[in-house]
Amino acid sequence: MKNVALTFILLFTSAITYANDWVLETSNDDVNVYSRKWPGDAFREIRGVTTVKASMRQLVSFLQDENINTQWVPYSGGAKVLGRPDQYRTYVHFKMNTKWPFKNRDTVALFTLSQNEHNKNVTIQLESAPDKINMLKGRIRIKEFSGFWELTPLDNTQIHISYQTHLNPEGFLPAWMSNRVAYNSTLVSLSNLKKQIVNYNHAPDRFLFIQE
């Protein structure tokens, strides 16, 4: 019985340590990017945080606007909405262009949006859907991918953003290099978002259900 209790305590302590084991990798302009170990994988989990001036509908629309993806996401080869089963879910195909000698990649993600009716927090869950479309010639399909956007309103004009993700880029790409690219691209993406969201005024009717 003592051994069982001790094992439980060790597992519980380990879980707490892992949950708080974020390491600051890079920062700039009120954007911080952290990483931590992912169990059984050399590719680290990434977390980017910042605060922007925007309305909730404005920000959600920006994040899901396929027409501007290349303007704020580094290495983006474009994004295309594949379908919307309902107002909360969207399938999106992303292309990522890399530099020689590495191959270009792509991924398909299911965005699932939800909002807490009490504090108005919005969560956009990201789930890999690699079989949604056929493989593309000349690109490596990223199949292991997950994450989320957590959008927390601070007042009527500011929203705190927490973006968290983990992926396996597949193919020949050293983990140390992939991790470094992930840190920098997350930093640049959130910095670009902060600058561009100010002048972004497109908010489709499908997001009218979002409460400010």
N, C-alpha and C positions, 0 to 999 in steps of 0.2 A: 504493500500500500504506500509505503514511504517512497519507493522508487517511482511509482506512478505520479505521486504528488510532485516529486522533484522534477520529473520529466515535464509535467505540465507547467511548472514555474519557469523552467529553462525555455520552453517553447514560447511562453507568454512574454518573457523578457526579450527573447530574440525578435519577436514580432514588433514589440515597441521600438527596439533599437533600429530595426529595418525601416519602420514607418517614419523615423526622424533622421535617417541617414543621408540627407540631401547635402551635396557638396556644391558650393558656388563655383561655376566654371567660367563665367564671363558676365560682364554687365556694362551698361552704357545708357545714358539718357533715361534714367528711371526704368530701365528694363533689366531684370535679373534672370539669368539662366542657370539652373541647377541640374545635377544628375545624381543618380544612385544606381547601385548594382541591381540587375534583374536576375532572379534565381535561375541558375543554370545557363546563363547566356553572357557572352562578352560584350554584347551591344547594350549600352546603358539606357535606363529610362530617363527621359528628359522632362524638365518642368520649367516653363517660362512664365514670369509674372510681370505685370505692369498695370498702370491705371490710365484710362483714356477719358476724354471728354466727349460724350455721345449719349444719345438716347438708346434704350435697349433695342428697339426695333431697328434703329439705324445700324447698330453694331451687328446684330444677328444677320441683317440683310447683307452687310459688307462681307461677313465671313462666308456667306453662301452664294455670293455673286460670281458666277463662272466667268464673266466678261472681264473682270479686273484681276484675276488670280496672278497673271504674269507680271502685274504692276507692283505687287508687294511681296510675293513669295520667291525667294532666290531659287534658281535652277528650275523654275516652273516652265514646262513645255505646254501649259494650257490645262484648263479644266472644263469638263462637260457634264452637265446634268443628264443622267440616264433615265431618270424617272422619279415621280413623287407619288408613292402609294397613298399618302394622305398629307395633311398640312404639317404633320410632325416629322415625317421621314422623307429623306432625300438620298438617292443614290448618285454618287459623283465619281467620275473617272478622272484621275489626275495623271499627267505625264511629267516626268522629271528628266531633264537633260543634263547629262554629266560631261565631264571632259575626258578626252582620250588619255589613257587606254581603256577607260571603264565604259561599260555599255549603259545606254539610256534605260530608264526604268519607268514603270507605271504601277498604279494601284487603283483599286476600286473601293470606295468607302461608303458605308451607310451612315448618314447623319441622323441621329434620333434626338429631337429637341423636346425638352420638358421644362416647365416653370413651376416653382414653388409658389403656391397661391398666397402664402403668408408673408414671406420676405422678398418675393419677386425675383429671387435668384433664378437664372437660366442655366441649364446644363445641356450641352450638345455632345452626346456620346458618339464616338467614332468606332466603327466596327468594320473589319475587313470583309469584303465580299468578292473574293478573287474570281469566282466562277460566274459573275454577273454578265461578263462579256468574254469573247474569245481572246486568246493571247494575241498580241501584236508582234509582227515580224520586226526583229531588230531591237526589241525591248524585253527586259527581264521583269516579270510580274512579281511585285512584292506581295506575299501572301500573309505573312505574320505581321499584323499591324493592329494596334488598338490605342485608344486614348480618349480624351475629352477636353472640352472647353467649359470652364466654370466662370460664369459672368455674374458678378455680385454688385448690385447698385449701392453706391455709397451715399449719394444724394440725387437731386434732380438732374445733375449735369455730369456726374462722374461714375465710371464703372470700373471695378477691379477685375482684371483678367488673370485667370490661371489656366495655362495650356499644358497638358500633360500627355506624353505619348511614349510608346516603345515600338520599335519595328526591327525586323531583320531584313536588311537590304538585299539579301540573296546574292548569288553569284560571287565572283572574286572581288572582294572589297575588305581589306583588313579592318578589324574592329576598331582599332585606335584611330584610323583615318575616318571611318564612318561616324564615330562618336564626335570627333573634332568638327566635322562638317555639320553634324546635327546641332552642336552648341552654337556655332556661328550663324547657321541659317535661321535658327530660332530667334537669336538676337536681332538679326537684320529684319526678319519678318515682323516681329512685334514693334520694332522701331519704325518701320515703314507704315504699319497699321496706325500707330499713334499720329503720324504726320498726315496721313491721307484721310483718316476718318473724319477729320474736322470739316472737310469740304465735300463729303459724301452725302448726297441728298436722296438717293434712290431707296425707297422702302415699299416693296410690292404689297398688294392687298392681302396676300396669303399670310402675312405676319401681323395682321390686325388683331389677332387673338392674344398677342403678347401684351401683358400689362406693364405699364411704366411705373 
